[in-house]
Amino acid sequence: MRHTQSQFHSFCVGNTNYYVPISNPSAINSEGESVFYKPRHIVEKANSLNFLVLYVTNSCNLACKYCFAAKSSTMKPLNMPLGTAHRAVDFLFKTPASKVAIRFFGGEPLLNFELIKEVVHYAENLSVKTNKKISFSIFTNAVLLSQKYAFFLKEHDFTTYVSIGASERSHNQLRPLKTEGNSFDMTVKNVEKLLKLMPYKVVVRVILNPNEQEISLHKTLDFLTKKIGFVFVSFEVPWVEASSPFSLNTSSLEWIKEEFSVLSDLYIKRFLRKDFSWLGFHQFGNKLRLLVDEDKPLDTHSCGAGNEMLAISTDGFIYPCQSFVGMKSFELGNVEEGLINKKLYETFYYYSAETVPICKTCWARFLCETRCPFDSLLFSHNMYIPNHFRCSLERHINERALYIYTTIKQKNPRLLSSVFRWLTERGTKKLGVW
């Protein structure tokens, strides 16, 4: 079994020291390293292909200032042809996986809604013929999300990911329409339609501007959950080059860390008084789910790019994920011939906490959710050198999640099992609590 230099990580919150066994973070304690714990099983092998991202259009109705996908906007064809989409779906269904998933991406995928409809019906028919379960998701800015589109997403049980700014001002500055208008108002108004239909199948990604340090993250989270009605919320920092004005730096890193510290204290207080409005907050909820499920193996792969997930461009080329679309040196093959660049495929297949040097010695490698080859390439020009600011933030978030878990476990342990069931079922069933 591999370990870091120490088999434990220790950190302090308030006047309490916490000790985290690297090979079983859920055995965290505040008594010392000698407490007995049973290491979890560690999964080091990547999964096989089961997830496909379809870049259905390179066109977009927004001009987001941090958009990594802008590089592909000049690629031809602008929209994915139906034949290419069919071959991509056929390629996915040839995999041995019993459950497969398709995500629609762009650009703004709703600009090619007719193709989405065709692909969904084609994939559902193949699902029946092959006895494989199929699920769908979409990344959209929601500006075009009409009632008609919302009903379609509901009918086919889509998970919908929507990006939004941390405030109306921030949203309109970072995510402006290419034409005149208030993109924030349009996004919120349209998402509310979907939330009324399927509140547990909508995830909002809040894009933080590191320069707007006057924004309160807990007030933002309250606004999104209680005012708009989001159940699942995630705070994100843009994937950008180190020279970008939207890149993390020393000052913005400390601001966000402090905000997450405040969030963790408030999370505990609300949790213990049975206010569960923040349960779907991704950065804490997802980690709580892993910590509570002590039978779940630990994984060295936080990113499925290039192994369990592939992306197909509008012209039918295969890439490790949607972020690499348009980068010729990262073409893995095409929908006609399949995977051709076996050497590149193997590079991504083995990309994990055990092949990225700094991850291999990091105490949080089994809890990390930000290990991303594209982010590393963009920021450091090397897939194996992660963005050190993002790493520091991720470690801090993990410490605060462990602090939340330990505090609740000490004060109301039975509550954690109910929350685990709720999170596992994505909130679709009533939360029974004690």
C-alpha positions, 0 to 999 in steps of 0.5 A: 500500500502506498503512503505519503511520508507520514501515514497521517495528515494533521491540521488545526481548527480553533484549538482542536487538532485533527488527525487524518489517516491517509488511507481512510480519511473517514477515520479522522479523529481529534485524539491522536495518530494512535487510534485504530483504523481499517484502511480502505481498498484503493482502486488504481485502475481506470474505468472503461469508456461509458461516457461521451460528450457531444460537441453539438455546436461551436456557436454560442450566444454569450461572449464569456470572458474566461471561456476555454471553448472559444478556441473551437468556435472557428472549427468547421462545421459549426454544427455537428451533422446528424450522421456524425452524431449517429456514428458517435452514439454507435461508437459509445454503445459498442463499449462493454459498459452496461450503463452509458451516458451522453452529455451535450456540450458546446458552444451553446448546445440549445442552438442545435436543439433539433440534433439533440432531439434526434440523438436522444431518440436514436440513443434510447432506441439503441438502449432498448436493442442493446439492453444498456441503460442510457442517461443524458446531461447538458451544459447550457447557459439557459438563455434559450431554455424555453418551456418547450425545451424544459419539458423535453429535458424533463421527459428524458430525465436530463441532468442540467448544468447551468453556469451563473456568476456569483452576483448579477453584476459579476454575471453580466460582466463575465457572461455578456450576451453577444447582443444587448440584454441582461444575461443574468435575468434571462438565465435565472428566469429560464432556470426557474422553469426547469426547477419547478419541473425537476429541482433535483436534476439541475446543478448550478455552477457558480463561476467566481471572479477572483478579483471580486473579493467583496462578494460573500459566498455564504450570501450567494449560496443563500440567494441561490438555494432559498431565493431561486430554488437550486438544490445542487450548487458548486463554486468554481474558479475559471480554468484559465492561463496563469497570465489571465486576469481571472486566474487565482493568485495569492490574494484571491486564494486567501479570500476564497479560503476564508470564505470556505472557512466561514461556510464550513462553520455556518454549514455545521450550525445549520446542519445541527439545527436541521436546516438542510438547505445547503446539503446539495452544496457540492464542495462539502456534500460530495465529500461528506458522502464519500466519508460516510460511506466507509465501504466505498473504495478510495480512487486515484482517478478524480478525472475520467478524461481519456478513459471512461470519458471521451469527447466528439467534436462537430467534425467527428474527431475524438478528444480526451474531454470537451476541454481539449476539443480543437487541439490537434495534438490531442486528437485520439481518433475519429468516429469513422475509425475509432481510437487511433492514437493508442499512445496518447490514449494510454497517457490519459488512461494512466493519468492519476494521483500515482502518475502526477508527481505532486499528487503522489505525495499529497495527503488529499489525493484520495479526496481531490476533485480538481485534478485535471490534465487540461487545467494543468496544461493551461496553467502550467503548460504541462499536464503533470504540473497542476495549478498550485493555487487550485491545489492549495484551495482544494486541500483547504476545502478538504480540511473544512469538509473533514472538520464538518464531518467530524463535528457532526459525527461527534454531536449527532452521528445518526444524522450523517446516515440519513444525509448520506442516503439523501445525497446518494439519491440526489435528494429525490426522497424525503430526508428522515432525520433524528 
